[in-house]
Amino acid sequence: MPGKTGKTGVNKEAATMTLPNPIEVPDPNIDEPALPEPIPEQDPPSTPPPNETPVGDPPANAPPVTV
């Protein structure tokens, strides 16, 4: 009968295609994983220092300009 396997009941082609289970090696750092050092943020300051005034912007205490 077509489609039947051998006497052992195992398809030989399928048996050769299966891979052996890899040996699992426990992670040595399972309790203390090696994490990369946090990189300090290097963002520029959002506001200029008090002794520097931004170019082109009027001071906060200046009266509004009317045309």
PQR file of N, CA, C, O and H, with PARSE charges and radii, in Angstrom:
ATOM      1  N   MET A   1       0.842  -1.178   0.000 -0.4000 1.5000
ATOM      2  CA  MET A   1       0.000   0.000   0.000 -0.0000 2.0000
ATOM      3  C   MET A   1       0.889   1.243   0.000  0.5500 1.7000
ATOM      4  O   MET A   1       1.831   1.329   0.788 -0.5500 1.4000
ATOM      5  N   PRO A   2       0.606   2.183  -0.854 -0.5600 1.5000
ATOM      6  CA  PRO A   2       1.435   3.400  -0.890  0.2800 2.0000
ATOM      7  C   PRO A   2       1.178   4.256   0.347  0.5500 1.7000
ATOM      8  O   PRO A   2       0.075   4.260   0.893 -0.5500 1.4000
ATOM      9  N   GLY A   3       2.209   4.978   0.781 -0.4000 1.5000
ATOM     10  CA  GLY A   3       2.082   5.846   1.936 -0.0000 2.0000
ATOM     11  C   GLY A   3       2.413   5.169   3.242  0.5500 1.7000
ATOM     12  O   GLY A   3       2.480   5.833   4.277 -0.5500 1.4000
ATOM     13  H   GLY A   3       3.105   4.975   0.337  0.4000 1.0000
ATOM     14  N   LYS A   4       2.621   3.871   3.226 -0.4000 1.5000
ATOM     15  CA  LYS A   4       2.953   3.176   4.463 -0.0000 2.0000
ATOM     16  C   LYS A   4       4.435   3.359   4.762  0.5500 1.7000
ATOM     17  O   LYS A   4       5.252   3.495   3.851 -0.5500 1.4000
ATOM     18  H   LYS A   4       2.566   3.332   2.386  0.4000 1.0000
ATOM     19  N   THR A   5       4.763   3.362   6.024 -0.4000 1.5000
ATOM     20  CA  THR A   5       6.164   3.470   6.417 -0.0000 2.0000
ATOM     21  C   THR A   5       6.755   2.075   6.523  0.5500 1.7000
ATOM     22  O   THR A   5       6.082   1.079   6.255 -0.5500 1.4000
ATOM     23  H   THR A   5       4.099   3.252   6.764  0.4000 1.0000
ATOM     24  N   GLY A   6       8.016   2.014   6.914 -0.4000 1.5000
ATOM     25  CA  GLY A   6       8.681   0.717   7.034 -0.0000 2.0000
ATOM     26  C   GLY A   6       8.115  -0.087   8.186  0.5500 1.7000
ATOM     27  O   GLY A   6       7.130   0.303   8.813 -0.5500 1.4000
ATOM     28  H   GLY A   6       8.563   2.823   7.132  0.4000 1.0000
ATOM     29  N   LYS A   7       8.750  -1.213   8.455 -0.4000 1.5000
ATOM     30  CA  LYS A   7       8.263  -2.117   9.494 -0.0000 2.0000
ATOM     31  C   LYS A   7       8.299  -1.467  10.879  0.5500 1.7000
ATOM     32  O   LYS A   7       7.505  -1.814  11.753 -0.5500 1.4000
ATOM     33  H   LYS A   7       9.550  -1.530   7.946  0.4000 1.0000
ATOM     34  N   THR A   8       9.227  -0.520  11.077 -0.4000 1.5000
ATOM     35  CA  THR A   8       9.340   0.087  12.402 -0.0000 2.0000
ATOM     36  C   THR A   8       8.274   1.155  12.622  0.5500 1.7000
ATOM     37  O   THR A   8       8.071   1.591  13.755 -0.5500 1.4000
ATOM     38  H   THR A   8       9.873  -0.237  10.367  0.4000 1.0000
ATOM     39  N   GLY A   9       7.599   1.581  11.579 -0.4000 1.5000
ATOM     40  CA  GLY A   9       6.568   2.600  11.723 -0.0000 2.0000
ATOM     41  C   GLY A   9       7.116   4.013  11.748  0.5500 1.7000
ATOM     42  O   GLY A   9       6.385   4.947  12.078 -0.5500 1.4000
ATOM     43  H   GLY A   9       7.764   1.227  10.658  0.4000 1.0000
ATOM     44  N   VAL A  10       8.393   4.194  11.404 -0.4000 1.5000
ATOM     45  CA  VAL A  10       8.998   5.521  11.408 -0.0000 2.0000
ATOM     46  C   VAL A  10       9.371   5.867   9.983  0.5500 1.7000
ATOM     47  O   VAL A  10       9.997   5.064   9.291 -0.5500 1.4000
ATOM     48  H   VAL A  10       8.986   3.436  11.136  0.4000 1.0000
ATOM     49  N   ASN A  11       8.999   7.033   9.542 -0.4000 1.5000
ATOM     50  CA  ASN A  11       9.368   7.494   8.211 -0.0000 2.0000
ATOM     51  C   ASN A  11      10.860   7.812   8.234  0.5500 1.7000
ATOM     52  O   ASN A  11      11.299   8.701   8.963 -0.5500 1.4000
ATOM     53  H   ASN A  11       8.490   7.686  10.103  0.4000 1.0000
ATOM     54  N   LYS A  12      11.634   7.085   7.435 -0.4000 1.5000
ATOM     55  CA  LYS A  12      13.088   7.249   7.474 -0.0000 2.0000
ATOM     56  C   LYS A  12      13.496   8.649   7.036  0.5500 1.7000
ATOM     57  O   LYS A  12      14.427   9.226   7.598 -0.5500 1.4000
ATOM     58  H   LYS A  12      11.277   6.362   6.843  0.4000 1.0000
ATOM     59  N   GLU A  13      12.805   9.205   6.034 -0.4000 1.5000
ATOM     60  CA  GLU A  13      13.170  10.544   5.565 -0.0000 2.0000
ATOM     61  C   GLU A  13      12.938  11.574   6.667  0.5500 1.7000
ATOM     62  O   GLU A  13      13.766  12.463   6.870 -0.5500 1.4000
ATOM     63  H   GLU A  13      12.048   8.737   5.577  0.4000 1.0000
ATOM     64  N   ALA A  14      11.834  11.462   7.367 -0.4000 1.5000
ATOM     65  CA  ALA A  14      11.552  12.403   8.452 -0.0000 2.0000
ATOM     66  C   ALA A  14      12.528  12.203   9.602  0.5500 1.7000
ATOM     67  O   ALA A  14      12.905  13.170  10.263 -0.5500 1.4000
ATOM     68  H   ALA A  14      11.162  10.740   7.202  0.4000 1.0000
ATOM     69  N   ALA A  15      12.935  10.988   9.847 -0.4000 1.5000
ATOM     70  CA  ALA A  15      13.848  10.722  10.951 -0.0000 2.0000
ATOM     71  C   ALA A  15      15.213  11.331  10.678  0.5500 1.7000
ATOM     72  O   ALA A  15      15.884  11.764  11.616 -0.5500 1.4000
ATOM     73  H   ALA A  15      12.628  10.202   9.310  0.4000 1.0000
ATOM     74  N   THR A  16      15.643  11.376   9.430 -0.4000 1.5000
ATOM     75  CA  THR A  16      16.955  11.944   9.132 -0.0000 2.0000
ATOM     76  C   THR A  16      16.907  13.464   9.132  0.5500 1.7000
ATOM     77  O   THR A  16      17.946  14.108   9.278 -0.5500 1.4000
ATOM     78  H   THR A  16      15.099  11.024   8.669  0.4000 1.0000
ATOM     79  N   MET A  17      15.725  14.053   8.973 -0.4000 1.5000
ATOM     80  CA  MET A  17      15.633  15.507   8.924 -0.0000 2.0000
ATOM     81  C   MET A  17      15.543  16.128  10.317  0.5500 1.7000
ATOM     82  O   MET A  17      15.732  17.336  10.464 -0.5500 1.4000
ATOM     83  H   MET A  17      14.881  13.530   8.855  0.4000 1.0000
ATOM     84  N   THR A  18      15.264  15.337  11.322 -0.4000 1.5000
ATOM     85  CA  THR A  18      15.157  15.909  12.665 -0.0000 2.0000
ATOM     86  C   THR A  18      16.545  16.186  13.209  0.5500 1.7000
ATOM     87  O   THR A  18      17.475  15.407  13.006 -0.5500 1.4000
ATOM     88  H   THR A  18      15.111  14.356  11.202  0.4000 1.0000
ATOM     89  N   LEU A  19      16.670  17.303  13.903 -0.4000 1.5000
ATOM     90  CA  LEU A  19      17.953  17.680  14.468 -0.0000 2.0000
ATOM     91  C   LEU A  19      17.995  17.253  15.923  0.5500 1.7000
ATOM     92  O   LEU A  19      16.974  17.287  16.609 -0.5500 1.4000
ATOM     93  H   LEU A  19      15.913  17.936  14.068  0.4000 1.0000
ATOM     94  N   PRO A  20      19.151  16.855  16.398 -0.5600 1.5000
ATOM     95  CA  PRO A  20      19.246  16.515  17.823  0.2800 2.0000
ATOM     96  C   PRO A  20      19.067  17.772  18.665  0.5500 1.7000
ATOM     97  O   PRO A  20      19.389  18.876  18.226 -0.5500 1.4000
ATOM     98  N   ASN A  21      18.559  17.598  19.855 -0.4000 1.5000
ATOM     99  CA  ASN A  21      18.361  18.747  20.738 -0.0000 2.0000
ATOM    100  C   ASN A  21      19.720  19.305  21.135  0.5500 1.7000
ATOM    101  O   ASN A  21      20.590  18.558  21.582 -0.5500 1.4000
ATOM    102  H   ASN A  21      18.297  16.701  20.212  0.4000 1.0000
ATOM    103  N   PRO A  22      19.911  20.614  20.974 -0.5600 1.5000
ATOM    104  CA  PRO A  22      21.202  21.194  21.377  0.2800 2.0000
ATOM    105  C   PRO A  22      21.339  21.154  22.892  0.5500 1.7000
ATOM    106  O   PRO A  22      20.358  21.235  23.630 -0.5500 1.4000
ATOM    107  N   ILE A  23      22.565  21.028  23.323 -0.4000 1.5000
ATOM    108  CA  ILE A  23      22.829  20.990  24.764 -0.0000 2.0000
ATOM    109  C   ILE A  23      22.662  22.410  25.291  0.5500 1.7000
ATOM    110  O   ILE A  23      23.337  23.333  24.835 -0.5500 1.4000
ATOM    111  H   ILE A  23      23.362  20.961  22.723  0.4000 1.0000
ATOM    112  N   GLU A  24      21.766  22.579  26.249 -0.4000 1.5000
ATOM    113  CA  GLU A  24      21.528  23.909  26.795 -0.0000 2.0000
ATOM    114  C   GLU A  24      22.583  24.218  27.845  0.5500 1.7000
ATOM    115  O   GLU A  24      22.759  23.480  28.815 -0.5500 1.4000
ATOM    116  H   GLU A  24      21.218  21.830  26.620  0.4000 1.0000
ATOM    117  N   VAL A  25      23.282  25.329  27.626 -0.4000 1.5000
ATOM    118  CA  VAL A  25      24.302  25.757  28.573 -0.0000 2.0000
ATOM    119  C   VAL A  25      23.676  26.839  29.438  0.5500 1.7000
ATOM    120  O   VAL A  25      23.195  27.841  28.910 -0.5500 1.4000
ATOM    121  H   VAL A  25      23.139  25.928  26.839  0.4000 1.0000
ATOM    122  N   PRO A  26      23.670  26.664  30.742 -0.5600 1.5000
ATOM    123  CA  PRO A  26      23.075  27.702  31.594  0.2800 2.0000
ATOM    124  C   PRO A  26      23.871  28.994  31.510  0.5500 1.7000
ATOM    125  O   PRO A  26      25.099  28.983  31.420 -0.5500 1.4000
ATOM    126  N   ASP A  27      23.153  30.102  31.542 -0.4000 1.5000
ATOM    127  CA  ASP A  27      23.798  31.408  31.471 -0.0000 2.0000
ATOM    128  C   ASP A  27      24.542  31.659  32.781  0.5500 1.7000
ATOM    129  O   ASP A  27      23.926  31.632  33.846 -0.5500 1.4000
ATOM    130  H   ASP A  27      22.156  30.111  31.615  0.4000 1.0000
ATOM    131  N   PRO A  28      25.854  31.903  32.726 -0.5600 1.5000
ATOM    132  CA  PRO A  28      26.587  32.120  33.983  0.2800 2.0000
ATOM    133  C   PRO A  28      26.153  33.397  34.691  0.5500 1.7000
ATOM    134  O   PRO A  28      26.317  33.511  35.905 -0.5500 1.4000
ATOM    135  N   ASN A  29      25.600  34.363  33.952 -0.4000 1.5000
ATOM    136  CA  ASN A  29      25.199  35.633  34.551 -0.0000 2.0000
ATOM    137  C   ASN A  29      23.686  35.693  34.736  0.5500 1.7000
ATOM    138  O   ASN A  29      23.080  36.750  34.560 -0.5500 1.4000
ATOM    139  H   ASN A  29      25.467  34.271  32.965  0.4000 1.0000
ATOM    140  N   ILE A  30      23.076  34.569  35.089 -0.4000 1.5000
ATOM    141  CA  ILE A  30      21.621  34.541  35.201 -0.0000 2.0000
ATOM    142  C   ILE A  30      21.157  35.385  36.380  0.5500 1.7000
ATOM    143  O   ILE A  30      20.099  36.009  36.308 -0.5500 1.4000
ATOM    144  H   ILE A  30      23.568  33.710  35.232  0.4000 1.0000
ATOM    145  N   ASP A  31      21.930  35.418  37.470 -0.4000 1.5000
ATOM    146  CA  ASP A  31      21.535  36.214  38.632 -0.0000 2.0000
ATOM    147  C   ASP A  31      21.919  37.677  38.464  0.5500 1.7000
ATOM    148  O   ASP A  31      21.181  38.567  38.884 -0.5500 1.4000
ATOM    149  H   ASP A  31      22.790  34.911  37.529  0.4000 1.0000
ATOM    150  N   GLU A  32      23.066  37.926  37.855 -0.4000 1.5000
ATOM    151  CA  GLU A  32      23.522  39.293  37.632 -0.0000 2.0000
ATOM    152  C   GLU A  32      23.850  39.441  36.152  0.5500 1.7000
ATOM    153  O   GLU A  32      25.009  39.305  35.760 -0.5500 1.4000
ATOM    154  H   GLU A  32      23.666  37.202  37.514  0.4000 1.0000
ATOM    155  N   PRO A  33      22.846  39.717  35.328 -0.5600 1.5000
ATOM    156  CA  PRO A  33      23.118  39.830  33.891  0.2800 2.0000
ATOM    157  C   PRO A  33      24.016  41.026  33.604  0.5500 1.7000
ATOM    158  O   PRO A  33      23.918  42.070  34.250 -0.5500 1.4000
ATOM    159  N   ALA A  34      24.884  40.851  32.630 -0.4000 1.5000
ATOM    160  CA  ALA A  34      25.803  41.919  32.262 -0.0000 2.0000
ATOM    161  C   ALA A  34      25.056  42.913  31.391  0.5500 1.7000
ATOM    162  O   ALA A  34      24.842  42.676  30.202 -0.5500 1.4000
ATOM    163  H   ALA A  34      24.964  40.003  32.106  0.4000 1.0000
ATOM    164  N   LEU A  35      24.665  44.016  31.987 -0.4000 1.5000
ATOM    165  CA  LEU A  35      23.951  45.051  31.249 -0.0000 2.0000
ATOM    166  C   LEU A  35      24.939  46.120  30.813  0.5500 1.7000
ATOM    167  O   LEU A  35      25.913  46.387  31.517 -0.5500 1.4000
ATOM    168  H   LEU A  35      24.838  44.208  32.953  0.4000 1.0000
ATOM    169  N   PRO A  36      24.700  46.733  29.660 -0.5600 1.5000
ATOM    170  CA  PRO A  36      25.598  47.814  29.234  0.2800 2.0000
ATOM    171  C   PRO A  36      25.471  49.004  30.177  0.5500 1.7000
ATOM    172  O   PRO A  36      24.409  49.248  30.750 -0.5500 1.4000
ATOM    173  N   GLU A  37      26.557  49.729  30.328 -0.4000 1.5000
ATOM    174  CA  GLU A  37      26.538  50.897  31.204 -0.0000 2.0000
ATOM    175  C   GLU A  37      25.575  51.935  30.633  0.5500 1.7000
ATOM    176  O   GLU A  37      25.567  52.162  29.423 -0.5500 1.4000
ATOM    177  H   GLU A  37      27.419  49.531  29.862  0.4000 1.0000
ATOM    178  N   PRO A  38      24.767  52.564  31.476 -0.5600 1.5000
ATOM    179  CA  PRO A  38      23.853  53.589  30.954  0.2800 2.0000
ATOM    180  C   PRO A  38      24.635  54.785  30.434  0.5500 1.7000
ATOM    181  O   PRO A  38      25.572  55.257  31.077 -0.5500 1.4000
ATOM    182  N   ILE A  39      24.245  55.260  29.277 -0.4000 1.5000
ATOM    183  CA  ILE A  39      24.928  56.393  28.656 -0.0000 2.0000
ATOM    184  C   ILE A  39      24.311  57.675  29.207  0.5500 1.7000
ATOM    185  O   ILE A  39      23.100  57.862  29.092 -0.5500 1.4000
ATOM    186  H   ILE A  39      23.484  54.876  28.755  0.4000 1.0000
ATOM    187  N   PRO A  40      25.106  58.560  29.799 -0.5600 1.5000
ATOM    188  CA  PRO A  40      24.531  59.818  30.296  0.2800 2.0000
ATOM    189  C   PRO A  40      24.020  60.654  29.134  0.5500 1.7000
ATOM    190  O   PRO A  40      24.626  60.702  28.064 -0.5500 1.4000
ATOM    191  N   GLU A  41      22.894  61.309  29.371 -0.4000 1.5000
ATOM    192  CA  GLU A  41      22.295  62.107  28.300 -0.0000 2.0000
ATOM    193  C   GLU A  41      23.153  63.334  28.034  0.5500 1.7000
ATOM    194  O   GLU A  41      23.563  64.036  28.959 -0.5500 1.4000
ATOM    195  H   GLU A  41      22.402  61.270  30.240  0.4000 1.0000
ATOM    196  N   GLN A  42      23.414  63.577  26.770 -0.4000 1.5000
ATOM    197  CA  GLN A  42      24.237  64.710  26.371 -0.0000 2.0000
ATOM    198  C   GLN A  42      23.387  65.763  25.666  0.5500 1.7000
ATOM    199  O   GLN A  42      23.854  66.427  24.740 -0.5500 1.4000
ATOM    200  H   GLN A  42      23.081  63.007  26.019  0.4000 1.0000
ATOM    201  N   ASP A  43      22.133  65.914  26.109 -0.4000 1.5000
ATOM    202  CA  ASP A  43      21.263  66.898  25.468 -0.0000 2.0000
ATOM    203  C   ASP A  43      21.753  68.304  25.811  0.5500 1.7000
ATOM    204  O   ASP A  43      22.194  68.553  26.933 -0.5500 1.4000
ATOM    205  H   ASP A  43      21.753  65.375  26.861  0.4000 1.0000
ATOM    206  N   PRO A  44      21.677  69.223  24.844 -0.5600 1.5000
ATOM    207  CA  PRO A  44      22.054  70.608  25.147  0.2800 2.0000
ATOM    208  C   PRO A  44      21.029  71.211  26.108  0.5500 1.7000
ATOM    209  O   PRO A  44      19.876  70.778  26.120 -0.5500 1.4000
ATOM    210  N   PRO A  45      21.417  72.184  26.899 -0.5600 1.5000
ATOM    211  CA  PRO A  45      20.457  72.789  27.824  0.2800 2.0000
ATOM    212  C   PRO A  45      19.320  73.446  27.059  0.5500 1.7000
ATOM    213  O   PRO A  45      19.542  74.103  26.042 -0.5500 1.4000
ATOM    214  N   SER A  46      18.097  73.264  27.556 -0.4000 1.5000
ATOM    215  CA  SER A  46      16.937  73.807  26.848 -0.0000 2.0000
ATOM    216  C   SER A  46      16.854  75.317  27.012  0.5500 1.7000
ATOM    217  O   SER A  46      16.298  75.998  26.150 -0.5500 1.4000
ATOM    218  H   SER A  46      17.916  72.730  28.382  0.4000 1.0000
ATOM    219  N   THR A  47      17.392  75.849  28.095 -0.4000 1.5000
ATOM    220  CA  THR A  47      17.377  77.299  28.301 -0.0000 2.0000
ATOM    221  C   THR A  47      18.812  77.790  28.349  0.5500 1.7000
ATOM    222  O   THR A  47      19.681  77.110  28.895 -0.5500 1.4000
ATOM    223  H   THR A  47      17.843  75.296  28.795  0.4000 1.0000
ATOM    224  N   PRO A  48      19.073  78.964  27.785 -0.5600 1.5000
ATOM    225  CA  PRO A  48      20.446  79.488  27.819  0.2800 2.0000
ATOM    226  C   PRO A  48      20.809  79.906  29.238  0.5500 1.7000
ATOM    227  O   PRO A  48      19.924  80.169  30.052 -0.5500 1.4000
ATOM    228  N   PRO A  49      22.091  79.968  29.536 -0.5600 1.5000
ATOM    229  CA  PRO A  49      22.513  80.447  30.862  0.2800 2.0000
ATOM    230  C   PRO A  49      22.014  81.873  31.093  0.5500 1.7000
ATOM    231  O   PRO A  49      21.741  82.583  30.126 -0.5500 1.4000
ATOM    232  N   PRO A  50      21.887  82.307  32.342 -0.5600 1.5000
ATOM    233  CA  PRO A  50      21.330  83.645  32.609  0.2800 2.0000
ATOM    234  C   PRO A  50      22.160  84.781  32.039  0.5500 1.7000
ATOM    235  O   PRO A  50      21.613  85.842  31.737 -0.5500 1.4000
ATOM    236  N   ASN A  51      23.457  84.592  31.884 -0.4000 1.5000
ATOM    237  CA  ASN A  51      24.291  85.683  31.395 -0.0000 2.0000
ATOM    238  C   ASN A  51      24.306  85.772  29.873  0.5500 1.7000
ATOM    239  O   ASN A  51      24.936  86.673  29.320 -0.5500 1.4000
ATOM    240  H   ASN A  51      23.901  83.730  32.129  0.4000 1.0000
ATOM    241  N   GLU A  52      23.633  84.867  29.191 -0.4000 1.5000
ATOM    242  CA  GLU A  52      23.593  84.907  27.730 -0.0000 2.0000
ATOM    243  C   GLU A  52      22.160  85.147  27.280  0.5500 1.7000
ATOM    244  O   GLU A  52      21.227  84.508  27.766 -0.5500 1.4000
ATOM    245  H   GLU A  52      23.122  84.134  29.640  0.4000 1.0000
ATOM    246  N   THR A  53      21.996  86.081  26.343 -0.4000 1.5000
ATOM    247  CA  THR A  53      20.663  86.332  25.798 -0.0000 2.0000
ATOM    248  C   THR A  53      20.615  85.765  24.393  0.5500 1.7000
ATOM    249  O   THR A  53      21.561  85.944  23.627 -0.5500 1.4000
ATOM    250  H   THR A  53      22.754  86.600  25.948  0.4000 1.0000
ATOM    251  N   PRO A  54      19.546  85.091  24.039 -0.5600 1.5000
ATOM    252  CA  PRO A  54      19.458  84.551  22.684  0.2800 2.0000
ATOM    253  C   PRO A  54      19.366  85.670  21.657  0.5500 1.7000
ATOM    254  O   PRO A  54      18.745  86.705  21.897 -0.5500 1.4000
ATOM    255  N   VAL A  55      19.993  85.444  20.515 -0.4000 1.5000
ATOM    256  CA  VAL A  55      20.025  86.456  19.466 -0.0000 2.0000
ATOM    257  C   VAL A  55      18.682  86.458  18.749  0.5500 1.7000
ATOM    258  O   VAL A  55      18.164  85.408  18.368 -0.5500 1.4000
ATOM    259  H   VAL A  55      20.497  84.603  20.320  0.4000 1.0000
ATOM    260  N   GLY A  56      18.121  87.671  18.570 -0.4000 1.5000
ATOM    261  CA  GLY A  56      16.883  87.792  17.801 -0.0000 2.0000
ATOM    262  C   GLY A  56      15.630  87.761  18.644  0.5500 1.7000
ATOM    263  O   GLY A  56      14.571  88.153  18.153 -0.5500 1.4000
ATOM    264  H   GLY A  56      18.543  88.523  18.879  0.4000 1.0000
ATOM    265  N   ASP A  57      15.689  87.319  19.881 -0.4000 1.5000
ATOM    266  CA  ASP A  57      14.505  87.287  20.733 -0.0000 2.0000
ATOM    267  C   ASP A  57      14.531  88.490  21.668  0.5500 1.7000
ATOM    268  O   ASP A  57      15.571  88.784  22.258 -0.5500 1.4000
ATOM    269  H   ASP A  57      16.549  87.001  20.280  0.4000 1.0000
ATOM    270  N   PRO A  58      13.418  89.184  21.814 -0.5600 1.5000
ATOM    271  CA  PRO A  58      13.403  90.323  22.740  0.2800 2.0000
ATOM    272  C   PRO A  58      13.429  89.824  24.177  0.5500 1.7000
ATOM    273  O   PRO A  58      12.985  88.707  24.441 -0.5500 1.4000
ATOM    274  N   PRO A  59      13.928  90.604  25.095 -0.5600 1.5000
ATOM    275  CA  PRO A  59      13.915  90.196  26.500  0.2800 2.0000
ATOM    276  C   PRO A  59      12.482  90.003  26.984  0.5500 1.7000
ATOM    277  O   PRO A  59      11.546  90.572  26.423 -0.5500 1.4000
ATOM    278  N   ALA A  60      12.323  89.208  28.016 -0.4000 1.5000
ATOM    279  CA  ALA A  60      10.984  88.895  28.501 -0.0000 2.0000
ATOM    280  C   ALA A  60      10.305  90.129  29.079  0.5500 1.7000
ATOM    281  O   ALA A  60       9.078  90.219  29.045 -0.5500 1.4000
ATOM    282  H   ALA A  60      13.084  88.746  28.472  0.4000 1.0000
ATOM    283  N   ASN A  61      11.071  91.087  29.612 -0.4000 1.5000
ATOM    284  CA  ASN A  61      10.475  92.268  30.230 -0.0000 2.0000
ATOM    285  C   ASN A  61      10.321  93.429  29.247  0.5500 1.7000
ATOM    286  O   ASN A  61       9.932  94.521  29.661 -0.5500 1.4000
ATOM    287  H   ASN A  61      12.068  91.014  29.640  0.4000 1.0000
ATOM    288  N   ALA A  62      10.610  93.233  27.971 -0.4000 1.5000
ATOM    289  CA  ALA A  62      10.488  94.300  26.977 -0.0000 2.0000
ATOM    290  C   ALA A  62       9.018  94.512  26.630  0.5500 1.7000
ATOM    291  O   ALA A  62       8.243  93.557  26.606 -0.5500 1.4000
ATOM    292  H   ALA A  62      10.927  92.346  27.635  0.4000 1.0000
ATOM    293  N   PRO A  63       8.636  95.741  26.363 -0.5600 1.5000
ATOM    294  CA  PRO A  63       7.241  95.990  25.976  0.2800 2.0000
ATOM    295  C   PRO A  63       6.966  95.398  24.602  0.5500 1.7000
ATOM    296  O   PRO A  63       7.893  95.282  23.800 -0.5500 1.4000
ATOM    297  N   PRO A  64       5.734  95.022  24.302 -0.5600 1.5000
ATOM    298  CA  PRO A  64       5.428  94.469  22.982  0.2800 2.0000
ATOM    299  C   PRO A  64       5.658  95.500  21.891  0.5500 1.7000
ATOM    300  O   PRO A  64       5.422  96.692  22.087 -0.5500 1.4000
ATOM    301  N   VAL A  65       6.117  95.035  20.752 -0.4000 1.5000
ATOM    302  CA  VAL A  65       6.415  95.917  19.632 -0.0000 2.0000
ATOM    303  C   VAL A  65       5.134  96.136  18.845  0.5500 1.7000
ATOM    304  O   VAL A  65       4.483  95.177  18.431 -0.5500 1.4000
ATOM    305  H   VAL A  65       6.309  94.067  20.593  0.4000 1.0000
ATOM    306  N   THR A  66       4.769  97.404  18.637 -0.4000 1.5000
ATOM    307  CA  THR A  66       3.574  97.721  17.842 -0.0000 2.0000
ATOM    308  C   THR A  66       4.021  98.450  16.596  0.5500 1.7000
ATOM    309  O   THR A  66       4.916  99.293  16.656 -0.5500 1.4000
ATOM    310  H   THR A  66       5.298  98.183  18.974  0.4000 1.0000
ATOM    311  N   VAL A  67       3.419  98.142  15.484 -0.4000 1.5000
ATOM    312  CA  VAL A  67       3.807  98.749  14.209 -0.0000 2.0000
ATOM    313  C   VAL A  67       2.719  99.693  13.759  0.5500 1.7000
ATOM    314  O   VAL A  67       2.839 100.316  12.704 -0.5500 1.4000
ATOM    315  H   VAL A  67       2.692  97.457  15.435  0.4000 1.0000
TER
END
